[in-house]
Amino acid sequence: MVLAGLMLLPLQVLGQDDDGLEDEFALLEEEIKADEVESASKHRQSIFWSPSAITVFTREDILASGATNLPDLLRRVPGFDVYELKPSFPLVGARALTDHANNLVLVLVDGREALIELAGFPIWAAMTIDIEEIERIEVIRGPGSTLYGANAFAAVVNITTMAEQPRRLTGNAYLTGGQQGTYRLFGRAGGSWQAGNGVLSMSASLGKGATGSASDREDPMVQSRTRFHSFVRYQQGHDLDVSLHGGVLEGEGPLYMIVGDFLARDVLNHYAMAKASIALADGLKLKVQLYQIRFKGDFHYRSRFFAYNSWITDIPDFVMDTNTYDGQLQADWQAAAWLHIVAGANLRYSYMDSDKVIANGIDELRGAVFLNSEWLPADSLQLTGGFRLDINSETEPAFSPRIAAVYRPYANQAFRLGYGLAFRKPSFIESQMHMQVDIYNPAFPEVVDKLKTSAGNENLKNEQVHSIEAGWRGRFLDEKLTASADLFYNFYLDTVFFDSEMGLNPLRPDLPDIANSTFQFMNNPDRIDALGGEVELSIVAAQDLKLWGNLGLRRVAYSTGARLKSEPLLRANLGMSYNLGCGLVADISLHYVTSYTVNLMAVKDAFEKDAQIVQKLGNDFLLVGRLGYRLTWENDRTLEAGTTVRAPIGPPFREYAGLPILDPDSHSVSGSDWAGERLVRLVTLYLRVSF
């Protein structure tokens, strides 16, 4: 009903004074310039002045791609890791240390952190937005804690759903269905009209879908969701921009944690947010943002714990309820033509409650202040310096400085050199999770007390990464050819890992020694170094044809020199896009990664010392493509139909592996043999309508 009502609102706009409305739109257009980015410094600037390596996807890029979800789109980012562990649980990382913890990339949606505080990462399939409503994505490749704090460790993915230029009548719908029972329905509508001296806009979207699995024999329909998302926005020239946002997702699907698969049922993820940007004086803006997020789910473990051929215990089903309240204040000041300052403060309160894994609930209060300044001592040189101080009621404080220099000898040439320190605070799972088990082997009663004090480690330190970067960006041939190259050296301290080890009981040599076992998150005492680079090239070969490609190369090793075999040496992406305004539309991308390995502890040997099983992965090609035909008519209305495909080039393969799912009674494998999704050919048909 709400969506239907909003679809009718734009019809009322047609009776308004068109000239007055167009004048207001013209005022807003002055803020929108080509080749500008905002994420790297929290204010609009030319991409050639960006102090960070950055990748931009416009709405045209997003819709043109064959990607049907955000992680598949992010495969195109140079050096990005995207592994599909589950259809509802892809892993996304950058430059190093991507694994099932999935917590090194910060995701922002319209300025709101879209992570689940419990785990410290976004559950990509449980986000309240659909890829069809995204207007723009900016990806900072590299650390960003100076501006964004905890978890802006490897990259920042900044998503915008509000169109920069409102239109009097907008709407779009998307329908797709195909193999493995995959389907998605989505619709969005909104309108804008003159209100006093400004423009009032609103939009609402509703979507429903499901994704099947080619690997899960226990439950092949492993993900379903329904989502609703909306905003109301009022803009008055450059002086005032206020908006209200809200979204909700309901669904279910499997997630992966350190001990294996959990089926999350009755998942509820919803948020409400208010934002305002107010011009206080010429060159000075104040920005305020308040939001609340709640995530609740009923989690069911899909396997059992064994050691030395003995059943130990079952992980209990549990309900987790998390609430986060966040407030941010930011001043954006163009102090002079040669000096820009952004400063702000952040306060966040989080509360988590669970009946089995976090006794009696826990809460956390976080606060931060930051300052970022840009100084132009010469027309061709920009110096950036800044810092952020984060304090936390549960973990140690963190100080995140950054310095960078950008040299532009020509308008379309830029060289960059910078250093930054970023951090990731341990998640609540890593620092606070202690399990209360009810079903266990009577021969091992000590497991009850052991798990009450295991897993979470309250003494964990923050992870840190020191990053030195150098980069170049250039544009040639009447701006048809764009090229960039970036080099980085990162070294990581106090990285968090899970230590699981158990020997035999000296008094009962045929049974495991549970009391003296280790089953806990720890800080790695060894430093890890990552050295690498990324290059990318794109060219507009003809008016409607674009070719692009990029490479990401890195070597990751301990300070002793031993290389991490879980890190691929090379990632390569290649693609083309052919897009007629009316007629054939095609997009294809090819993704390749060299070999790497994942070390696992099988569930039946979960505690056993030296029981690791090595899974060899990589050296595979994945194709993502789209082919369609588009019709257009007056006022930019379009109708498009076609097909998308995601398919391995060669036999099916896994990008990541997890613990196998064991049947609770027979102790045999009942689900996926290695609990990682097998990528097989997935073809869907789609219909897209815009008006």
Buried (B, 14 or more C-beta within 10 A) or exposed (E): EEBEEBBEBBEEBEEBEEEEBEEBBEBBEEBEEEEBBBBBBBBEBBBBBBBBBBBBBEBEBBBBBBBBBBBBBBBBBBBBBBBBBBBBBBBBBBBBBBBBBBBBBBBBBBBBBBBBBBBBBBBBBBBBBBBBBBBBBBBBBBBBBBBBBBBBBBBBBBBBBBBEBBBBBBBBBBBBBBBBBBBBBBBBBBBBBBBEEBBBBBBBBBBBBBBBBBBBEBBEBBBBBBBBBBBBBBBBBEBBBBBBBBBBBBBBBBBBBBBBBBBBBEBBBBBBBBBBBBBEEEEBBBBBBBBBBBBBBBBBBBBBBBBBEBBBBBBBBBBBBBBBBBBBBBBBBBEEEEEBBBBBEBEBBBBBBBBBBBBEEBEBEBBBBBBBBBBBEEEBEBBBBBBBBBEBEBBEEBEBBBBBBBBBEEEBBBBBBBBBBBBBBBBBBBBBBBBBBEEBBEBBEBBBEBBEEBBBBEEBBBBBBBBBBBBBBBBEEEEEBBBBBBBBBBBBBBBBBBEBBBBBBEEEEEBBBBEEBBBBBBBBEEBBBBBBBBBBBBBBEEEBBBBBBBBBBBEBBEEEEEEBBBBBBBBBBBBBBBBBEEEEBBBBBBBBBBEBBBEBBBBBBBBBBEBBBEBEBBEBBBBBBBBBBBEBEEEEEBBBBBBBBBBBEEEBBBBBBBBBBBBBEEBEBBBBBBBBBBBBEBBBEBBBBBB
